[in-house]
Amino acid sequence: MRAMVMEQKNGPLLPRDLPLPAAGPGELLLKVKACGICRTDLHVLDGELAEPILPLIPGHQIVAVVEDIGTGVSGFTRGQRVGVPWLGGSCGHCWYCSHGKENLCDEARYTGYQINGGFAEYTVADASYCFLIPDTYDDQQAAPLLCAGLIGYRAYRLVGSCKTIGLYGFGAAAHILIQVARYHSQEIYAFTREGDIEAQTFARELGAAWAGDSHQDSPIELDGAIIFAPAGELVPQALRAVRKGGRVVCAGIHMSDIPSFPYEILWGEREICSVANLTRRDGDEFLPLAAQIPVATTIHVYPLEQANEALDDLRNGRFSGAAVLVP
């Protein structure tokens, strides 16, 4: 099979011809139809997530067709279409796993990080962490739902019951989440990188009540806020924007250091919390909801061999929405 391989940190992905993988016990062999590109992929490539298994095939927003089924797997058939997310496995027996918090398992393993991912023609995945894809989505449109959608949805659940929500960073996750919020008659205030008129216009087109630079003061007091941008300095900014009792959710897997801030902007029972990965419950709830709304993903498609170009475009904010690789 053809794959784009990370052989060293901070280096480009290299095209390689590799042996076809085989489905082991509890696994599915999958023929990749599309794989979304995520900012987490950049964090892996840049060494900000420091424990990749090298050489590595990145990619964790995989839409694929079941080619073969390993021993001990039930509930799947050959030819079925499935999605594979970032969380690729957990121990199954610790306190977290037994309480529906497998996203916090100390032995968790991650797709495109410790497990080869979807920047390839084929991959294998733990069947327990594969989700059925709603028939209403084609392969490419479904890919961003597997991380941008699922992590965005988990952050949305954690921000709590809000009438007004600030989104700091308006990329792949935010462009999905705003559609969920608007479906529930909530107002979204979009904060983008400085001077990013294209992203602000995109946010307004998707129904944002207001859009501006991330370092601008919010035009109203917000009920809650979600930070998707990996910029720690936005935490105090968001705290200043939310009302007493409001929550600021940090939704990225990596964030620069949060600067010190005066206690007064936290006081009043404001809260800060983080999102760590996702659970199977998130997938079981969100994917049917996305089809019901329906969430429409804005995508930019690249051939597999142009993975480096797509990653560079993401790094430099050259598109709105999400990038998707197609073998």
C-alpha positions as CSV (number, residue, x, y, z in Angstrom):
1,M,0.0,0.0,0.0
2,R,1.0,3.6,-0.4
3,A,1.4,5.8,2.7
4,M,2.7,9.1,3.9
5,V,5.2,8.4,6.7
6,M,6.7,10.4,9.5
7,E,10.2,9.1,10.0
8,Q,11.5,11.9,12.3
9,K,10.1,14.8,14.2
10,N,10.0,18.2,12.4
11,G,10.6,16.5,9.1
12,P,8.3,16.2,6.1
13,L,6.1,13.2,5.6
14,L,7.7,10.8,3.1
15,P,5.8,8.7,0.5
16,R,6.4,5.0,1.1
17,D,5.3,1.7,-0.3
18,L,4.5,-0.6,2.7
19,P,3.2,-4.1,3.2
20,L,-0.6,-4.4,3.6
21,P,-1.4,-4.6,7.3
22,A,-3.4,-7.5,8.7
23,A,-6.3,-7.4,11.2
24,G,-5.3,-8.9,14.5
25,P,-7.7,-10.1,17.3
26,G,-10.3,-7.4,18.0
27,E,-9.3,-5.4,15.0
28,L,-10.6,-4.4,11.6
29,L,-8.6,-4.1,8.4
30,L,-9.9,-1.0,6.7
31,K,-9.6,0.5,3.2
32,V,-9.2,4.2,3.6
33,K,-11.6,6.4,1.6
34,A,-10.8,9.7,3.2
35,C,-8.8,11.1,6.2
36,G,-9.3,14.5,7.7
37,I,-6.3,16.7,8.7
38,C,-6.2,18.1,12.2
39,R,-4.1,20.6,14.1
40,T,-3.2,17.7,16.3
41,D,-1.3,16.2,13.3
42,L,0.8,19.4,13.3
43,H,1.4,19.0,17.1
44,V,2.7,15.5,16.4
45,L,4.9,16.5,13.5
46,D,6.3,19.5,15.3
47,G,7.2,17.4,18.4
48,E,4.8,19.3,20.7
49,L,3.2,15.9,21.4
50,A,6.4,14.1,22.3
51,E,5.7,10.4,22.3
52,P,4.9,9.2,18.7
53,I,5.8,5.7,17.7
54,L,8.2,6.2,14.8
55,P,8.1,5.5,11.9
56,L,4.5,6.6,12.0
57,I,1.6,7.0,9.6
58,P,-0.4,10.0,10.9
59,G,-4.1,10.8,10.5
60,H,-7.0,10.2,12.9
61,Q,-10.2,11.3,11.1
62,I,-10.6,8.2,9.0
63,V,-13.5,7.2,6.9
64,A,-13.0,3.6,5.6
65,V,-14.6,0.4,4.4
66,V,-14.2,-2.8,6.3
67,E,-12.0,-5.2,4.3
68,D,-11.3,-7.9,6.8
69,I,-12.4,-8.7,10.4
70,G,-10.1,-10.1,13.1
71,T,-11.0,-12.8,15.5
72,G,-13.3,-11.9,18.4
73,V,-15.0,-9.0,16.5
74,S,-18.8,-8.9,16.3
75,G,-21.2,-6.2,15.0
76,F,-19.3,-5.5,11.7
77,T,-19.5,-6.9,8.2
78,R,-17.2,-6.6,5.2
79,G,-18.1,-3.6,3.0
80,Q,-19.5,-1.6,6.0
81,R,-18.4,2.0,6.3
82,V,-16.9,3.1,9.5
83,G,-15.1,6.1,11.1
84,V,-11.9,5.9,13.2
85,P,-11.2,8.8,15.7
86,W,-8.2,10.0,17.7
87,L,-8.8,7.7,20.7
88,G,-7.8,4.3,19.3
89,G,-7.7,2.0,22.4
90,S,-7.7,1.9,26.2
91,C,-7.0,-0.8,28.9
92,G,-10.7,-1.5,29.5
93,H,-10.4,-2.4,33.2
94,C,-9.1,0.7,35.1
95,W,-11.4,3.0,37.1
96,Y,-11.7,5.4,34.1
97,C,-12.6,2.7,31.6
98,S,-15.2,1.2,34.0
99,H,-16.9,4.6,34.5
100,G,-17.3,5.6,30.9
101,K,-14.2,7.9,31.0
102,E,-11.9,5.8,28.8
103,N,-10.6,9.1,27.4
104,L,-8.6,9.5,30.6
105,C,-7.2,6.0,30.7
106,D,-3.5,6.0,31.6
107,E,-2.9,3.2,29.0
108,A,-4.9,4.9,26.2
109,R,-3.4,4.7,22.7
110,Y,-4.1,7.2,19.9
111,T,-4.6,6.9,16.2
112,G,-1.9,8.5,14.1
113,Y,0.3,8.8,17.2
114,Q,0.9,5.4,18.8
115,I,-1.2,3.6,16.2
116,N,-0.7,4.0,12.5
117,G,-3.4,6.2,11.1
118,G,-5.2,7.1,7.9
119,F,-2.6,8.9,5.7
120,A,-2.5,5.6,3.8
121,E,-4.5,3.4,1.5
122,Y,-5.2,0.9,4.3
123,T,-5.1,0.8,8.1
124,V,-6.1,-1.4,11.0
125,A,-8.2,-0.2,14.0
126,D,-9.6,-1.5,17.3
127,A,-13.2,-2.5,16.4
128,S,-14.3,-1.1,19.8
129,Y,-13.3,2.4,18.7
130,C,-14.9,2.4,15.2
131,F,-18.2,4.2,14.6
132,L,-20.7,3.7,11.9
133,I,-21.0,6.6,9.5
134,P,-24.5,8.0,8.8
135,D,-25.5,7.2,5.2
136,T,-26.4,10.9,4.6
137,Y,-22.6,11.8,4.4
138,D,-20.2,11.0,1.6
139,D,-16.7,9.9,2.7
140,Q,-15.0,13.3,2.4
141,Q,-17.8,15.3,4.1
142,A,-17.8,12.8,7.0
143,A,-14.1,12.8,7.7
144,P,-14.0,16.1,9.8
145,L,-16.8,14.8,12.1
146,L,-14.4,12.2,13.5
147,C,-12.2,14.7,15.5
148,A,-13.2,18.3,14.8
149,G,-16.8,17.2,15.3
150,L,-16.3,14.8,18.2
151,I,-13.9,17.0,20.2
152,G,-16.1,20.1,19.4
153,Y,-19.1,18.2,20.7
154,R,-17.4,17.1,23.9
155,A,-16.4,20.7,24.5
156,Y,-19.9,21.9,23.8
157,R,-21.3,19.4,26.3
158,L,-18.8,20.6,28.9
159,V,-19.5,24.3,28.4
160,G,-23.0,23.6,29.9
161,S,-26.4,25.2,29.2
162,C,-25.6,28.5,27.6
163,K,-27.6,31.1,25.6
164,T,-24.4,32.9,24.4
165,I,-21.1,31.1,23.6
166,G,-17.8,32.5,22.6
167,L,-15.6,30.4,20.2
168,Y,-11.9,31.4,20.3
169,G,-10.4,30.1,17.0
170,F,-12.7,29.5,14.1
171,G,-11.3,26.5,12.3
172,A,-12.6,23.0,11.6
173,A,-14.1,22.3,15.0
174,A,-15.8,25.7,15.4
175,H,-17.4,25.6,11.9
176,I,-19.1,22.3,12.9
177,L,-19.9,23.4,16.4
178,I,-21.6,26.6,15.4
179,Q,-24.1,24.6,13.4
180,V,-24.9,22.5,16.5
181,A,-25.3,25.6,18.6
182,R,-27.6,27.3,16.1
183,Y,-29.7,24.2,15.9
184,H,-30.3,24.7,19.6
185,S,-31.1,28.4,19.2
186,Q,-27.9,29.6,20.9
187,E,-25.9,32.7,19.9
188,I,-22.3,32.3,18.8
189,Y,-19.6,35.0,19.1
190,A,-16.6,34.1,17.0
191,F,-13.0,35.2,17.9
192,T,-10.4,34.6,15.1
193,R,-6.7,35.3,14.7
194,E,-6.0,39.0,14.3
195,G,-7.1,40.4,10.9
196,D,-8.5,37.1,9.6
197,I,-11.3,38.7,7.7
198,E,-12.0,35.5,5.7
199,A,-12.6,33.5,8.9
200,Q,-14.8,36.2,10.4
201,T,-16.9,36.4,7.2
202,F,-17.1,32.6,7.2
203,A,-18.4,32.7,10.8
204,R,-21.0,35.2,10.0
205,E,-22.1,33.2,7.0
206,L,-22.7,30.2,9.3
207,G,-24.8,32.3,11.6
208,A,-22.5,34.0,14.2
209,A,-24.1,36.9,15.9
210,W,-20.7,38.7,15.9
211,A,-17.2,37.9,14.7
212,G,-13.9,39.8,15.4
213,D,-10.3,39.4,16.5
214,S,-9.5,37.1,19.4
215,H,-7.9,39.9,21.4
216,Q,-10.9,42.2,21.1
217,D,-13.3,42.5,24.0
218,S,-16.5,40.6,23.6
219,P,-19.4,42.9,22.7
220,I,-21.6,41.2,25.3
221,E,-21.1,39.2,28.5
222,L,-20.9,35.6,27.5
223,D,-22.5,32.6,29.3
224,G,-19.5,30.4,28.4
225,A,-16.6,30.1,26.0
226,I,-14.6,27.4,24.2
227,I,-11.0,27.9,23.2
228,F,-10.0,25.9,20.1
229,A,-6.8,27.9,19.3
230,P,-3.7,26.5,21.0
231,A,-2.9,29.9,22.6
232,G,-2.7,30.1,26.4
233,E,-3.0,33.9,26.4
234,L,-6.6,33.5,25.3
235,V,-7.6,31.9,28.7
236,P,-7.5,35.2,30.6
237,Q,-9.2,36.9,27.7
238,A,-12.0,34.4,27.7
239,L,-12.4,34.6,31.5
240,R,-12.9,38.4,31.2
241,A,-15.6,37.8,28.7
242,V,-17.8,35.3,30.6
243,R,-20.3,36.1,33.3
244,K,-20.0,35.0,36.9
245,G,-20.7,31.3,37.1
246,G,-19.5,30.9,33.5
247,R,-17.1,28.2,32.2
248,V,-14.2,28.5,29.9
249,V,-13.4,25.2,28.1
250,C,-9.9,24.6,26.7
251,A,-10.5,22.2,23.8
252,G,-7.1,21.6,22.3
253,I,-4.8,18.7,23.1
254,H,-1.9,21.1,23.2
255,M,-1.8,24.8,24.3
256,S,1.0,27.3,25.0
257,D,1.5,28.3,28.6
258,I,-1.3,30.2,30.2
259,P,0.0,33.5,31.6
260,S,-0.7,34.6,35.1
261,F,-3.8,36.6,35.6
262,P,-5.5,38.4,38.5
263,Y,-7.8,36.3,40.7
264,E,-10.6,38.8,40.2
265,I,-11.3,37.5,36.7
266,L,-11.7,34.0,38.0
267,W,-13.6,35.0,41.1
268,G,-17.4,34.8,41.0
269,E,-17.4,31.0,40.5
270,R,-16.0,31.2,37.0
271,E,-14.4,27.9,35.9
272,I,-11.7,26.7,33.6
273,C,-11.7,23.1,32.4
274,S,-10.0,21.1,29.6
275,V,-11.2,18.5,27.1
276,A,-9.2,15.3,27.0
277,N,-9.8,13.2,23.9
278,L,-13.2,11.7,23.4
279,T,-15.3,8.8,24.6
280,R,-17.4,6.2,22.7
281,R,-20.5,7.9,24.2
282,D,-19.5,11.1,22.3
283,G,-19.4,9.2,19.0
284,D,-22.7,7.4,19.7
285,E,-24.4,10.7,20.5
286,F,-22.8,13.1,18.0
287,L,-22.8,11.3,14.7
288,P,-26.6,10.7,14.6
289,L,-27.1,14.3,15.8
290,A,-24.9,15.7,13.0
291,A,-27.0,13.8,10.5
292,Q,-30.2,15.0,12.1
293,I,-29.3,18.7,12.1
294,P,-27.7,18.2,9.4
295,V,-24.2,19.5,9.9
296,A,-22.5,20.5,6.6
297,T,-18.8,20.4,6.6
298,T,-16.8,22.8,4.5
299,I,-13.8,20.8,3.1
300,H,-10.7,21.2,1.0
301,V,-9.6,18.0,-0.7
302,Y,-6.0,17.0,-1.4
303,P,-4.6,13.8,-2.9
304,L,-2.7,11.7,-0.4
305,E,0.6,12.6,-1.9
306,Q,0.0,16.3,-1.2
307,A,-0.3,15.7,2.6
308,N,2.7,18.1,3.3
309,E,1.1,20.8,1.3
310,A,-2.2,20.4,3.1
311,L,-0.5,20.5,6.5
312,D,1.3,23.7,5.5
313,D,-1.9,25.3,4.3
314,L,-3.5,24.4,7.7
315,R,-0.5,25.8,9.6
316,N,-0.8,29.1,7.8
317,G,-4.6,29.5,7.8
318,R,-5.0,29.3,4.0
319,F,-8.5,27.9,4.1
320,S,-11.7,27.9,6.1
321,G,-13.2,24.7,7.3
322,A,-11.3,21.4,7.1
323,A,-8.8,19.7,4.9
324,V,-9.3,16.1,3.8
325,L,-6.8,13.7,2.2
326,V,-8.0,11.1,-0.4
327,P,-5.9,8.1,-1.4
